[in-house]
Amino acid sequence: MVGKKYPSEMKSIIDPKTGYTVIQLTNSGSNNYHLYFTENSFCKGRRELIFYSDRSSKKAGHYNLFSMNLDTGEMTQLTDFSGPISHCVKPPEGGNLFCFHNNHIVSVNMKSFEQNLLYACSPEWRLTSLSLNKSANRLGFILNEDVDIAAGANYTGFTERMYAIKRSKIMVTRIDNTDTSEVFQDTHQLGHFQFAPDDDALAAYCHEGPWNLVQQRIWLLDLISRTVMPCFRQEADDSVGHEFWTRDNLIFFDNRRAGHDGTITSNKTQVYKPVEDKKQTPYIGFADKQGRAIRTIDMPFYCNHYHANNDNSILAGDDVEDIVLINIAGTAAKLQTLCFHGTSWYGQSAHCHPTFDWEGRFVLWTSDFGGNHNLYMTDTSQVVWDP
């Protein structure tokens, strides 16, 4: 099946709430979703994106990697894996893809479709949070001890894994398969490993779990000295998460404030309700590479994930029912609805995770509105902001 072409399924629809044009990229009997929001599905410099789909599989939910030509809509199958696949990363322009397959790390050449095994994980550990450095010669990843607590829809096992996992490692391996080294050990469940966009020797990662239970979410790791320091030092009422590196090398974070666990379920509520409602205003922030919060903006709106454009003036967010844009160029955040998404929130692949393309113009997201998971894209240049 590798190299097989699939015809375009693209169509334009008019959003019933805003009247803006939405491009539905996939529309078959398959399920499709884009790369995680800390990565960029778009290939920089050309009209192409990478996504997951089960369209070639006999069983729903058995995903492989595909590319899509955004001018023609034609799709090409890049892998034909026999087992689970996740955490795909790539250089900005594409070329080689790297992903987890059956608890191994493999590389995939987008032109020749050649595959190579880069790392075989032992059964006592589980791979998570793959990242490619700026020079595109090393992969960083996390090993959490395997505690045999399955992850499921609606955050099944989320809290239990946080308490159960007491051993973890951060690893770095060369993509030429010549060296793999352990960089750091911890006693918490780890996640969200991300190399800095401009510095091969610096990375961020998180202590994973419900936000209101994690005492210090974001950490910075110096890969040369192998030392860590907290990024945005949390206090008792802080509930922090969904951190990512911005285009200008800052770390974005979301602080929902007291009691929020950072989840949303198919019931449109978080898993755990706060014991006490302290009427605190959530805010988002930007931290520098020393972990200092250099800017914070009150965020009275509710979104589950945010992503920033090139100059951090506009955020794309996914509230309970809509994709929204939030202007943070001034001192007060201003929200504008972009379109309806209507996803179920049942499982991570149904999370919208809106992301900007490399030019900061198009927003890509996933929704299972109507049944199957499909990809959608909207041109933000058509948005007229309210005065």
C-alpha positions, 0 to 999 in steps of 0.5 A, spaced: 500 500 500 506 504 500 505 509 495 498 508 493 495 515 491 488 517 493 483 522 490 481 528 493 476 529 498 476 536 499 470 541 499 468 548 501 463 549 506 460 555 509 460 555 516 453 556 519 455 561 525 460 565 521 459 565 514 466 564 513 469 558 508 471 552 511 475 547 507 474 540 509 480 536 507 478 529 508 471 526 507 471 518 506 469 513 511 475 513 514 478 517 520 483 522 519 487 527 524 493 531 524 500 531 528 500 533 535 499 541 536 506 541 538 508 539 531 506 542 525 503 538 520 504 543 514 511 542 510 514 549 510 515 552 503 510 547 499 503 546 499 503 539 503 501 536 510 502 530 513 496 526 517 494 520 520 489 516 517 486 509 517 483 509 510 487 503 508 486 499 514 481 493 514 480 495 522 478 502 524 483 506 528 489 502 525 492 508 522 498 510 517 501 516 515 499 520 509 501 526 505 496 531 502 497 536 496 493 542 498 493 544 491 490 538 488 487 534 494 491 528 492 493 523 498 499 519 498 500 513 503 507 513 506 507 507 511 503 500 511 505 499 519 502 492 522 502 495 529 500 502 532 503 508 530 504 515 534 508 521 535 510 523 528 515 528 528 519 531 522 523 537 519 519 543 518 520 542 510 518 534 511 523 529 507 524 524 513 519 522 518 520 519 525 515 516 529 513 510 534 511 504 531 510 498 536 514 501 541 520 502 537 522 509 533 523 508 526 524 513 520 520 514 514 523 517 507 517 521 504 520 520 497 523 513 497 518 510 503 524 507 505 524 505 513 529 504 518 529 502 525 532 507 530 531 505 537 528 498 540 525 500 546 525 494 552 518 492 554 519 495 561 519 502 558 514 505 554 516 511 549 513 517 549 514 525 546 518 524 540 522 531 538 527 532 532 532 538 534 533 544 529 539 541 526 535 535 524 540 530 526 538 528 533 531 525 536 529 526 543 524 522 547 522 520 554 521 513 557 516 512 562 516 505 566 511 501 563 505 500 569 500 497 565 495 502 566 492 503 559 490 510 557 483 511 554 478 515 552 475 521 557 482 521 560 481 513 563 487 512 567 490 519 567 491 520 574 492 513 576 498 513 571 501 519 574 501 516 581 504 509 579 509 512 574 516 513 579 521 512 574 522 515 567 528 517 563 530 522 557 534 520 552 537 522 545 539 518 539 542 520 533 538 519 526 544 516 523 543 510 528 550 511 531 549 513 538 543 513 543 544 516 550 541 517 557 540 524 558 536 525 565 532 521 570 526 523 574 521 520 579 515 522 575 511 521 569 514 525 564 511 528 557 511 533 552 519 533 550 520 539 545 527 541 543 528 549 543 527 551 535 533 555 535 538 551 540 540 543 540 542 544 547 536 546 550 529 542 551 522 543 555 518 537 558 513 536 563 511 532 569 504 529 566 498 528 570 492 532 572 494 540 572 491 541 579 495 535 582 502 537 578 506 541 583 511 544 577 508 542 570 514 545 565 521 544 566 527 546 562 533 541 560 540 543 559 542 537 554 550 539 555 550 540 563 544 535 564 541 540 569 534 542 569 530 548 572 523 550 573 519 554 567 514 558 570 515 557 578 508 555 580 504 557 586 499 553 590 493 555 585 496 555 579 494 549 574 498 549 568 499 546 561 499 545 554 506 548 553 509 549 546 515 553 543 513 559 539 516 561 533 520 566 536 523 561 542 519 563 547 515 557 551 507 558 551 503 556 557 496 556 559 494 557 567 487 555 568 488 557 575 485 553 582 482 546 581 482 545 573 485 539 571 486 541 564 481 536 561 475 535 557 470 529 556 465 527 551 460 530 557 463 537 555 466 538 562 473 536 566 474 530 569 475 532 576 471 538 579 474 543 583 473 543 591 472 550 591 471 555 586 475 561 587 473 565 582 480 566 579 481 569 572 485 564 568 491 567 564 496 565 558 503 566 559 510 567 555 516 564 558 523 565 556 529 560 556 531 562 563 524 560 565 522 567 567 514 569 565 516 575 561 508 576 559 502 574 561 495 576 559 488 575 562 484 569 558 477 570 561 475 565 555 475 558 555 479 554 550 482 547 551 488 548 547 491 554 544 496 555 538 500 562 536 501 565 530 508 567 527 509 573 532 504 571 538 499 576 536 493 571 535 492 565 538 487 559 535 483 556 540 478 550 541 472 552 545 467 547 547 463 548 540 467 553 536 474 554 533 476 561 535 481 566 534 484 571 540 487 577 539 493 578 544 496 584 541 494 589 546 493 589 553 486 585 553 485 579 549 479 580 544 475 573 541 472 572 535 469 566 533 472 563 526 467 557 525 463 551 529 467 544 530 462 540 534 467 535 536 465 530 541 472 530 545 471 523 546 479 521 546 485 524 543 484 523 536 477 527 537 481 533 540 481 539 535 488 541 537 488 547 532 494 549 529 497 555 524 501 553 518 508 556 517 505 563 514 500 564 520 495 564 515 491 557 515 488 554 521 488 546 521 484 542 526 480 535 527 473 534 528 469 528 529 462 531 528 458 527 524 461 520 526 468 520 523 474 524 525 476 529 519 481 534 517 478 541 516 482 548 514 480 555 514 484 561 511 484 566 517 485 572 512 477 572 511 476 574 518 473 581 519 475 583 527 469 586 531 471 593 533 
